[in-house]
Amino acid sequence: MSSKFNPSKLMMLGSLKSRLLLGLSCALLLLAALVLGMAWQVGKTMVQETNMAHLRYEANLIADEITQQIDHRFQALERLSDVIGVSNNAQWLSHQLGRNDALLAWFDAVVISDTQGRILSDWPVVQGRAGLETQELEYFKTLKGTRRPYVSEPFVGRASDIPMVLISVPRFDNAGQFAGFIGGVVSLDSSGLFNRLATIRLGSKGYAAVVTATGKVLYHPDRSLINNADFDSKASPLLDLALDGWQGDGVGRLLDGRMGLQSYSQVWPASWVVGLYLPTEQAQLPLSGFIHKLGWIWVVIALLMMPGLWWLLARILAPLNQLEAQIGDVGLGRRAYVDLETNMQELEQVATTFNRVEGERQQLVGHLQEREAFLDSVLNASPQGMFVADFGGNITYMNPALLDVLGISANMPMEAWLDQIHIDDRSGAKDMWMHSLKTGNDYVRQLRFIRSDKEMLWLDIHARVVMLTQGGHSLGLVGVVKDITERREQEALQRWEAEHDPLTGLLNRRGFERRLEEAFADFQKTSTPSALLLFDLDHFKPINDEGGHALGDEMLRRIAQVVAWEVRRSDHVARQGGDEFGVLLPSCTLGQAERIAESLRQAVSEVSVVHEGKEYTVTLSIGVTCFDETDTTVDAALSRADAASYDAKGKGRDSVVVKLPKAPDPMALFE
């Protein structure tokens, strides 16, 4: 067989029939890719939504079950507290614990302390446990301060070497004063708290976990992580949000760096977070197999269709050879029009249309030079920035005024100065430009342009399609460009000044109230917790009286800086007037808000100003509250926080007071 080069083969590849066949083949490939891509995208969305719904259901179910487990244990301890009363007789307490031995079904051990945190009695009895001092431990301080049931941070049992938590309730004497606590030790391995997690089926790589709000792991398939807070929660943004009190689901990066589906639910009584995780590759594994099979089916169908398409194209394209040749002759000037001899009506219509368009084109060419000369004179003389673009979207001319505004030269390539459009505006400006070219609508757009000297301009662009008076054909676009940088800067400054305090740069009352309304709307829709701090400055009046308003203003500025530094980036700080301040803490629990308030109180107490050798300091009387289901407006929460601030002043100032909504009186229903 000869292997010599055959020029006729190359000519066949250059024929119209070969090109259409090649184009049809490419279209089939693109169609296959499009179908497979759409199937992948639609399937991926469906798989993700299905798996996300499953994760959300399981996370809520697990959180509800754990919440019930915690509540039942709280109730059991409270009933025991009612039985033993206020007695601190160790022998009698041991006798009562022995009589309530059934509690060991829920607890590994039960302990009772006195007012000072000393363990009076335990069951079952462990040598050395009675007499232990707990007053310096975290859970005793919390119980004494909040006087509410509390679940401690996890710890490792001294004898069993097993991770545990202490579920405890406060004891009260006959006068309602704190008299110690009753606590139940619960093993994280065998207590049944996390039995539900063992039944979860998330494939070979999915798993469930439970962590405390401080980031300590309570349950995880990797047992080495339990009671461990060494991992970086910032590596998983959704987990970091969940630790701050958020609950929901989404797709994000897991702690091991992989992308995965995640769902979080809160166990509010214990300040725990339940998380379910499913790596993306596992969720999409069934879909990948389906797309692979679909691709092979498409290949088989395409191979079976190719011979029939080849024969069909050969039949259809035969009369086009003559038309192709004559059009080429018209383009080369060898003939004035197309004269096609064929009985195909479609080709005759193409020839007629081509001849009409060619005649109109010759007419337009005759007037083009005159119009271009007139347009050049108008554009060059205009003090306003103007440009001309062809209907392909390419800008073919910019007048000197526009070149001066943009700081570019006339011979600078269009691709180069287009890159100077601000990256955030580039895509939208391009899409709108293409839309105007397709529809013939005016192009109206404001965008940012970065000059070569790094100065940023705001430009207002208005371009209009130029239409022929005869036939309505479009020639391109003519546009006007205005420099509106100064106006945009003035508008931005006015918007900022409307919601900010000029002295401190913090939000003013108007800006603060708008953000309060937004946070309250989120609370009503999604129950997202938000906290509110209100405070004014103790001992501020002497600063103004003795040092003058300038010294008072300096103190206000320093305090504003300290407060803004101490709170989270997502929080909103406002100076509402005079020495009154407010802080909105979105997605924040009441316990977290109280800790933030304490840090603010401590930080501000260290701020001082000096006048004529005398140092002045102030303190804060902070009122803390949170949105509640009984609140109908933001004013209810503001009133509670304000009342709490007054209570703090009444207690001697320099303190934090938390105020909760009053519980409804059940007897009021019978009045």
KOLTISE-772863 format. One line per 3 residues: number of its first residue (from 0); their letters; for each residue x, y, z of C-alpha. Coordinates in pm, whole numbers. Layout:
<recs>
NUM = a = X:Y:Z ~ ... .
</recs>
This chain:
<recs>
0 = mss = 0:0:0 ~ 136:338:-96 ~ 203:589:182 .
3 = kfn = 265:890:-46 ~ 94:1223:31 ~ -237:1268:-156 .
6 = psk = -332:1639:-210 ~ -692:1543:-295 ~ -746:1428:64 .
9 = lmm = -649:1772:192 ~ -888:1937:-58 ~ -1169:1711:62 .
12 = lgs = -1111:1832:417 ~ -1140:2190:291 ~ -1473:2138:116 .
15 = lks = -1802:2279:245 ~ -1943:1931:291 ~ -1643:1821:499 .
18 = rll = -1658:2133:707 ~ -2030:2091:779 ~ -1977:1728:864 .
21 = lgl = -1692:1824:1093 ~ -1908:2096:1246 ~ -2195:1853:1294 .
24 = sca = -1961:1608:1461 ~ -1837:1881:1691 ~ -2196:1982:1761 .
27 = lll = -2277:1624:1856 ~ -1977:1618:2087 ~ -2076:1950:2240 .
30 = laa = -2435:1832:2275 ~ -2315:1517:2446 ~ -2094:1722:2677 .
33 = lvl = -2382:1962:2744 ~ -2628:1683:2819 ~ -2380:1505:3043 .
36 = gma = -2284:1835:3208 ~ -2648:1929:3269 ~ -2721:1580:3397 .
39 = wqv = -2424:1610:3628 ~ -2523:1955:3753 ~ -2891:1870:3799 .
42 = gkt = -2807:1534:3954 ~ -2547:1691:4180 ~ -2801:1947:4301 .
45 = mvq = -3063:1680:4362 ~ -2815:1451:4538 ~ -2690:1739:4750 .
48 = etn = -3042:1852:4843 ~ -3146:1495:4927 ~ -2839:1430:5139 .
51 = mah = -2864:1772:5302 ~ -3228:1709:5396 ~ -3127:1374:5545 .
54 = lry = -2842:1531:5741 ~ -3068:1811:5863 ~ -3335:1564:5977 .
57 = ean = -3084:1341:6154 ~ -2904:1635:6320 ~ -3230:1778:6456 .
60 = lia = -3346:1434:6567 ~ -3020:1365:6749 ~ -3019:1710:6911 .
63 = dei = -3378:1663:7028 ~ -3300:1322:7175 ~ -2990:1446:7357 .
66 = tqq = -3187:1749:7482 ~ -3451:1515:7622 ~ -3179:1302:7786 .
69 = idh = -3032:1612:7951 ~ -3374:1748:8057 ~ -3474:1411:8211 .
72 = rfq = -3154:1405:8413 ~ -3208:1764:8528 ~ -3560:1674:8637 .
75 = ale = -3442:1364:8824 ~ -3182:1566:9016 ~ -3437:1838:9095 .
78 = rls = -3679:1578:9234 ~ -3397:1439:9448 ~ -3323:1793:9570 .
81 = dvi = -3687:1829:9676 ~ -3663:1499:9867 ~ -3345:1571:10065 .
84 = gvs = -3435:1936:10136 ~ -3172:2163:10292 ~ -3010:1914:10532 .
87 = nna = -2629:1894:10530 ~ -2607:1582:10751 ~ -2369:1357:10559 .
90 = qwl = -2499:1032:10712 ~ -2861:1119:10637 ~ -2772:1233:10285 .
93 = shq = -2592:902:10219 ~ -2899:717:10341 ~ -3121:915:10102 .
96 = lgr = -2886:857:9810 ~ -2894:484:9882 ~ -3274:489:9879 .
99 = nda = -3264:657:9536 ~ -3028:399:9390 ~ -3241:396:9071 .
102 = lla = -3065:719:8967 ~ -2761:510:8878 ~ -2950:403:8567 .
105 = wfd = -2888:758:8441 ~ -2572:852:8632 ~ -2245:677:8710 .
108 = avv = -2235:856:9045 ~ -2432:1118:9241 ~ -2270:1378:9469 .
111 = isd = -2409:1646:9704 ~ -2223:1961:9813 ~ -2279:2234:10068 .
114 = tqg = -2287:2609:10011 ~ -1904:2630:9999 ~ -1874:2356:9737 .
117 = ril = -1747:2082:9973 ~ -1873:1734:9878 ~ -2091:1611:10168 .
120 = sdw = -2196:1272:10034 ~ -2168:1053:9723 ~ -2323:733:9587 .
123 = pvv = -2184:485:9520 ~ -1932:570:9787 ~ -1578:626:9658 .
126 = qgr = -1298:664:9912 ~ -1177:1022:9922 ~ -1458:1179:9721 .
129 = agl = -1652:1305:10024 ~ -1483:1621:10152 ~ -1350:1731:9813 .
132 = etq = -1352:2109:9758 ~ -1516:2227:9434 ~ -1564:2597:9498 .
135 = ele = -1281:2689:9257 ~ -1407:2461:8981 ~ -1582:2592:8672 .
138 = yfk = -1916:2420:8722 ~ -1953:2531:9088 ~ -1890:2895:9000 .
141 = tlk = -2139:2877:8714 ~ -2406:2710:8928 ~ -2362:2961:9207 .
144 = gtr = -2369:3254:8967 ~ -2660:3149:8742 ~ -2854:2935:8996 .
147 = rpy = -2972:2722:8707 ~ -2911:2360:8605 ~ -2576:2326:8431 .
150 = vse = -2370:2070:8237 ~ -1996:2096:8298 ~ -1711:2084:8051 .
153 = pfv = -1590:1724:7992 ~ -1321:1584:8223 ~ -1143:1251:8268 .
156 = gra = -1238:1040:8572 ~ -949:987:8811 ~ -1023:622:8875 .
159 = sdi = -1189:508:8551 ~ -980:717:8308 ~ -1306:765:8112 .
162 = pmv = -1427:1103:7977 ~ -1721:1233:8179 ~ -1941:1537:8238 .
165 = lis = -2117:1654:8554 ~ -2491:1729:8521 ~ -2586:1938:8823 .
168 = vpr = -2869:2145:8969 ~ -2845:2404:9249 ~ -2985:2349:9600 .
171 = fdn = -3171:2628:9778 ~ -3240:2686:10146 ~ -3574:2791:10290 .
174 = agq = -3496:3155:10217 ~ -3429:3077:9851 ~ -3053:3126:9884 .
177 = fag = -2796:2906:9712 ~ -2715:2609:9938 ~ -2488:2393:9720 .
180 = fig = -2562:2152:9440 ~ -2661:1797:9351 ~ -2459:1654:9064 .
183 = gvv = -2474:1341:8854 ~ -2155:1212:8691 ~ -2227:1086:8338 .
186 = sld = -1980:877:8137 ~ -1952:979:7774 ~ -1886:615:7680 .
189 = ssg = -2164:424:7853 ~ -2431:671:7965 ~ -2659:632:7663 .
192 = lfn = -2643:1003:7583 ~ -2504:935:7239 ~ -2667:600:7160 .
195 = rla = -2853:758:6870 ~ -2524:847:6697 ~ -2428:480:6676 .
198 = tir = -2734:413:6455 ~ -2652:683:6200 ~ -2569:547:5853 .
201 = lgs = -2375:799:5644 ~ -2183:560:5424 ~ -1824:458:5474 .
204 = kgy = -1684:809:5519 ~ -1969:1008:5677 ~ -1983:1051:6052 .
207 = aav = -2148:1239:6338 ~ -1986:1433:6621 ~ -2083:1631:6931 .
210 = vta = -1875:1919:7071 ~ -1919:2174:7346 ~ -1959:2544:7272 .
213 = tgk = -1596:2586:7383 ~ -1480:2338:7119 ~ -1416:2024:7326 .
216 = vly = -1514:1701:7151 ~ -1771:1486:7336 ~ -1837:1223:7069 .
219 = hpd = -1643:1140:6751 ~ -1565:821:6559 ~ -1198:896:6626 .
222 = rsl = -1189:829:7003 ~ -856:1013:7039 ~ -1035:1344:6976 .
225 = inn = -1279:1308:7269 ~ -1222:1572:7540 ~ -978:1737:7300 .
228 = adf = -993:2100:7185 ~ -664:2109:6994 ~ -825:2121:6650 .
231 = dsk = -866:2459:6478 ~ -1238:2532:6435 ~ -1149:2824:6203 .
234 = asp = -1052:2562:5941 ~ -1424:2483:5910 ~ -1620:2812:5890 .
237 = lld = -1957:2642:5940 ~ -1833:2466:6256 ~ -1694:2795:6383 .
240 = lal = -2037:2953:6335 ~ -2205:2661:6512 ~ -1978:2708:6814 .
243 = dgw = -2111:3066:6834 ~ -2472:2943:6851 ~ -2569:2909:6483 .
246 = qgd = -2756:2602:6361 ~ -2821:2507:6001 ~ -2653:2328:5712 .
249 = gvg = -2436:2394:5413 ~ -2139:2284:5208 ~ -1793:2373:5336 .
252 = rll = -1447:2254:5422 ~ -1414:1979:5682 ~ -1140:1969:5945 .
255 = dgr = -933:1730:5728 ~ -941:1976:5436 ~ -1199:1792:5223 .
258 = mgl = -1520:1954:5105 ~ -1832:1805:5255 ~ -2199:1846:5342 .
261 = qsy = -2248:1961:5699 ~ -2549:2006:5926 ~ -2549:2148:6279 .
264 = sqv = -2809:2156:6554 ~ -2782:2298:6904 ~ -2843:2118:7235 .
267 = wpa = -2929:2437:7422 ~ -2961:2301:7783 ~ -2601:2176:7769 .
270 = swv = -2447:2431:7523 ~ -2349:2142:7295 ~ -2339:2128:6916 .
273 = vgl = -2440:1819:6713 ~ -2271:1797:6373 ~ -2324:1553:6086 .
276 = ylp = -2068:1532:5805 ~ -2071:1367:5462 ~ -1773:1416:5223 .
279 = teq = -1879:1549:4884 ~ -1710:1271:4688 ~ -1908:1007:4874 .
282 = aql = -2237:1191:4829 ~ -2170:1212:4453 ~ -2043:856:4410 .
285 = pls = -2373:706:4279 ~ -2414:1001:4042 ~ -2063:951:3899 .
288 = gfi = -2143:592:3808 ~ -2466:695:3638 ~ -2293:969:3432 .
291 = hkl = -2022:721:3328 ~ -2281:476:3194 ~ -2472:757:3021 .
294 = gwi = -2153:868:2846 ~ -2089:522:2701 ~ -2450:500:2579 .
297 = wvv = -2405:833:2401 ~ -2082:715:2233 ~ -2256:406:2095 .
300 = ial = -2550:611:1962 ~ -2315:864:1796 ~ -2114:589:1622 .
303 = lmm = -2432:434:1485 ~ -2554:772:1353 ~ -2236:880:1171 .
306 = pgl = -2277:674:846 ~ -2636:798:801 ~ -2533:1159:861 .
309 = wwl = -2253:1130:605 ~ -2491:1009:336 ~ -2755:1270:422 .
312 = lar = -2508:1559:411 ~ -2372:1444:78 ~ -2723:1461:-69 .
315 = ila = -2812:1800:82 ~ -2488:1985:16 ~ -2441:1900:-350 .
318 = pln = -2629:2212:-484 ~ -2435:2440:-252 ~ -2108:2404:-438 .
321 = qle = -2230:2631:-719 ~ -2364:2887:-471 ~ -2033:2886:-282 .
324 = aqi = -1836:2948:-600 ~ -2056:3239:-717 ~ -2050:3408:-377 .
327 = gdv = -1671:3384:-388 ~ -1669:3548:-732 ~ -1888:3834:-605 .
330 = glg = -1649:3886:-317 ~ -1354:3899:-558 ~ -1535:4141:-789 .
333 = rra = -1556:3894:-1079 ~ -1933:3925:-1095 ~ -2190:4174:-968 .
336 = yvd = -2451:3932:-837 ~ -2534:3567:-789 ~ -2718:3388:-1071 .
339 = let = -2790:3039:-939 ~ -2943:2772:-1160 ~ -3129:2538:-926 .
342 = nmq = -3481:2420:-856 ~ -3432:2439:-478 ~ -3651:2723:-352 .
345 = ele = -3442:2768:-38 ~ -3123:2828:-238 ~ -3304:3067:-473 .
348 = qva = -3422:3265:-173 ~ -3065:3274:-39 ~ -2938:3402:-373 .
351 = ttf = -3209:3670:-393 ~ -3142:3786:-39 ~ -2767:3793:-101 .
354 = nrv = -2810:4007:-413 ~ -3033:4253:-223 ~ -2791:4279:68 .
357 = ege = -2498:4327:-170 ~ -2678:4612:-342 ~ -2751:4783:-10 .
360 = rqq = -2392:4731:100 ~ -2261:4904:-211 ~ -2496:5194:-136 .
363 = lvg = -2370:5222:219 ~ -2007:5211:114 ~ -2069:5510:-112 .
366 = hlq = -2179:5727:180 ~ -1949:5583:445 ~ -1648:5810:388 .
369 = ere = -1861:6126:405 ~ -2029:6014:725 ~ -1698:5915:885 .
372 = afl = -1543:6254:807 ~ -1843:6438:957 ~ -1846:6216:1266 .
375 = dsv = -1471:6261:1321 ~ -1512:6639:1324 ~ -1799:6627:1572 .
378 = lna = -1628:6385:1809 ~ -1291:6560:1805 ~ -1450:6896:1885 .
381 = spq = -1666:6766:2171 ~ -1543:6843:2527 ~ -1740:6539:2647 .
384 = gmf = -1579:6193:2638 ~ -1724:5996:2345 ~ -1655:5668:2166 .
387 = vad = -1770:5467:1863 ~ -1804:5087:1851 ~ -1887:4851:1567 .
390 = fgg = -2169:4603:1599 ~ -1922:4332:1691 ~ -1864:4516:2017 .
393 = nit = -1515:4647:1934 ~ -1450:5013:2019 ~ -1301:5161:1703 .
396 = ymn = -1265:5526:1810 ~ -1230:5737:2127 ~ -1217:6115:2110 .
399 = pal = -934:6314:2277 ~ -1154:6413:2573 ~ -1219:6048:2660 .
402 = ldv = -855:5949:2614 ~ -759:6226:2856 ~ -1014:6115:3118 .
405 = lgi = -900:5751:3100 ~ -532:5840:3085 ~ -461:5613:2786 .
408 = san = -317:5661:2439 ~ -512:5624:2113 ~ -297:5328:2000 .
411 = mpm = -340:5132:2324 ~ -500:4790:2250 ~ -860:4752:2361 .
414 = eaw = -777:4433:2558 ~ -519:4624:2763 ~ -738:4912:2884 .
417 = ldq = -1040:4684:2935 ~ -833:4511:3205 ~ -826:4845:3389 .
420 = ihi = -1201:4823:3456 ~ -1248:4729:3822 ~ -1263:4349:3855 .
423 = ddr = -1596:4365:4044 ~ -1758:4562:3759 ~ -1591:4393:3462 .
426 = sga = -1819:4091:3423 ~ -2145:4282:3466 ~ -2034:4557:3226 .
429 = kdm = -1941:4298:2961 ~ -2273:4111:2996 ~ -2474:4432:2966 .
432 = wmh = -2263:4536:2663 ~ -2335:4208:2483 ~ -2706:4239:2572 .
435 = slk = -2722:4586:2417 ~ -2549:4459:2101 ~ -2800:4173:2065 .
438 = tgn = -3119:4364:2148 ~ -3039:4713:2021 ~ -3127:4864:2361 .
441 = dyv = -2933:5158:2504 ~ -2628:5071:2710 ~ -2646:5252:3046 .
444 = rql = -2391:5159:3311 ~ -2189:5304:3597 ~ -1855:5138:3666 .
447 = rfi = -1514:5191:3821 ~ -1201:5242:3609 ~ -843:5223:3740 .
450 = rsd = -616:5465:3554 ~ -253:5383:3488 ~ -160:5623:3771 .
453 = kem = -375:5406:4009 ~ -644:5673:4045 ~ -991:5517:4054 .
456 = lwl = -1268:5687:3857 ~ -1643:5636:3864 ~ -1768:5657:3504 .
459 = dih = -2125:5696:3378 ~ -2157:5541:3029 ~ -2453:5585:2797 .
462 = arv = -2431:5432:2449 ~ -2699:5416:2181 ~ -2728:5195:1874 .
465 = vml = -2691:5380:1543 ~ -2955:5266:1293 ~ -2975:5327:919 .
468 = tqg = -3269:5540:809 ~ -3343:5290:534 ~ -3400:4929:627 .
471 = ghs = -3341:4981:999 ~ -2998:4814:994 ~ -2755:4882:1276 .
474 = lgl = -2407:5019:1215 ~ -2280:5009:1572 ~ -2294:5222:1885 .
477 = vgv = -2204:5578:1983 ~ -2148:5644:2351 ~ -2092:5929:2597 .
480 = vkd = -1873:5889:2907 ~ -1900:6117:3213 ~ -1662:6130:3509 .
483 = ite = -1893:6108:3817 ~ -1622:6027:4072 ~ -1680:6337:4285 .
486 = rre = -2057:6282:4294 ~ -2026:5916:4397 ~ -1779:6002:4673 .
489 = qea = -2015:6270:4806 ~ -2310:6025:4803 ~ -2107:5759:4987 .
492 = lqr = -2000:6015:5248 ~ -2360:6127:5302 ~ -2479:5765:5347 .
495 = wea = -2204:5703:5604 ~ -2269:6025:5795 ~ -2643:5949:5816 .
498 = ehd = -2581:5639:6032 ~ -2256:5717:6218 ~ -2150:5934:6508 .
501 = plt = -1901:6197:6386 ~ -1708:6203:6717 ~ -1638:5831:6765 .
504 = gll = -1704:5685:6421 ~ -1946:5436:6579 ~ -2303:5384:6468 .
507 = nrr = -2546:5654:6578 ~ -2894:5589:6717 ~ -3047:5570:6368 .
510 = gfe = -2792:5319:6237 ~ -2812:5113:6555 ~ -3192:5094:6546 .
513 = rrl = -3188:4979:6183 ~ -2952:4693:6267 ~ -3161:4605:6573 .
516 = eea = -3470:4576:6353 ~ -3282:4351:6107 ~ -3155:4124:6387 .
519 = fad = -3504:4107:6543 ~ -3653:4012:6205 ~ -3396:3728:6174 .
522 = fqk = -3487:3614:6527 ~ -3858:3602:6442 ~ -3796:3410:6117 .
525 = tst = -3519:3165:6215 ~ -3494:3193:6598 ~ -3135:3311:6557 .
528 = psa = -3035:3427:6908 ~ -2905:3782:6947 ~ -2799:3967:7262 .
531 = lll = -2811:4338:7350 ~ -2587:4543:7579 ~ -2674:4896:7693 .
534 = fdl = -2454:5106:7918 ~ -2350:5458:7998 ~ -2037:5587:8168 .
537 = dhf = -2013:5610:8546 ~ -1831:5920:8681 ~ -1822:6087:8337 .
540 = kpi = -1970:6421:8443 ~ -1660:6534:8643 ~ -1450:6493:8328 .
543 = nde = -1667:6740:8137 ~ -1706:6973:8437 ~ -1338:6987:8535 .
546 = ggh = -1159:6919:8208 ~ -1406:7064:7961 ~ -1589:6907:7669 .
549 = alg = -1266:6854:7475 ~ -1139:6621:7749 ~ -1480:6449:7761 .
552 = dem = -1472:6400:7383 ~ -1125:6247:7405 ~ -1246:6003:7671 .
555 = lrr = -1545:5909:7452 ~ -1316:5845:7154 ~ -1083:5622:7358 .
558 = iaq = -1371:5424:7504 ~ -1522:5379:7157 ~ -1190:5236:7033 .
561 = vva = -1164:4996:7327 ~ -1523:4874:7296 ~ -1492:4823:6918 .
564 = wev = -1168:4628:6976 ~ -1314:4400:7246 ~ -1628:4282:7061 .
567 = rrs = -1646:4047:6766 ~ -1609:4164:6409 ~ -1974:4082:6336 .
570 = dhv = -2104:4286:6632 ~ -2246:4642:6604 ~ -2134:4915:6846 .
573 = arq = -2321:5246:6871 ~ -2300:5574:7057 ~ -2664:5664:7101 .
576 = ggd = -2601:6008:7243 ~ -2400:6172:7524 ~ -2229:5894:7718 .
579 = efg = -2486:5627:7624 ~ -2362:5326:7426 ~ -2519:5011:7287 .
582 = vll = -2379:4684:7152 ~ -2576:4437:6936 ~ -2437:4081:6937 .
585 = psc = -2595:3883:6649 ~ -2597:3501:6674 ~ -2487:3521:7037 .
588 = tlg = -2618:3335:7340 ~ -2686:3508:7668 ~ -2390:3338:7838 .
591 = qae = -2152:3457:7567 ~ -2298:3807:7588 ~ -2237:3818:7964 .
594 = ria = -1873:3719:7915 ~ -1830:3989:7649 ~ -1992:4245:7882 .
597 = esl = -1746:4153:8159 ~ -1451:4195:7922 ~ -1587:4538:7818 .
600 = rqa = -1630:4644:8180 ~ -1273:4540:8263 ~ -1121:4696:7949 .
603 = vse = -1297:5034:7989 ~ -1200:5055:8357 ~ -836:5073:8240 .
606 = vsv = -899:5371:8007 ~ -799:5711:8147 ~ -734:6072:8049 .
609 = vhe = -517:6326:8230 ~ -588:6694:8283 ~ -364:6928:8483 .
612 = gke = -193:6635:8652 ~ -516:6462:8752 ~ -607:6125:8603 .
615 = ytv = -973:6054:8527 ~ -1128:5711:8475 ~ -1479:5581:8423 .
618 = tls = -1660:5255:8480 ~ -1950:5084:8306 ~ -2291:4984:8439 .
621 = igv = -2394:4733:8175 ~ -2740:4589:8118 ~ -2754:4261:7926 .
624 = tcf = -3053:4091:7768 ~ -3151:3893:7460 ~ -3443:3867:7223 .
627 = det = -3728:3652:7354 ~ -4028:3484:7195 ~ -4255:3706:7405 .
630 = dtt = -4108:4022:7251 ~ -4335:4183:6995 ~ -4102:4471:6912 .
633 = vda = -3740:4568:6958 ~ -3850:4819:7223 ~ -3922:4534:7467 .
636 = als = -3559:4417:7455 ~ -3432:4776:7472 ~ -3642:4840:7782 .
639 = rad = -3507:4526:7954 ~ -3147:4617:7876 ~ -3205:4975:7993 .
642 = aas = -3366:4853:8317 ~ -3074:4615:8372 ~ -2832:4906:8326 .
645 = yda = -3017:5105:8594 ~ -3006:4800:8822 ~ -2630:4785:8771 .
648 = kgk = -2601:5148:8879 ~ -2821:5077:9179 ~ -2583:4800:9288 .
651 = grd = -2295:5043:9313 ~ -2202:5080:8943 ~ -1910:4911:8765 .
654 = svv = -2108:4590:8723 ~ -2296:4373:8475 ~ -2663:4284:8525 .
657 = vkl = -2842:4027:8309 ~ -3216:4071:8274 ~ -3445:3804:8130 .
660 = pka = -3811:3842:8028 ~ -4059:3775:8305 ~ -4219:3433:8277 .
663 = pdp = -4599:3449:8226 ~ -4803:3385:8539 ~ -4998:3056:8483 .
666 = mal = -5259:3163:8744 ~ -5346:3464:8530 ~ -5539:3230:8302 .
669 = fe = -5792:3163:8580 ~ -5843:3522:8688 .
</recs>
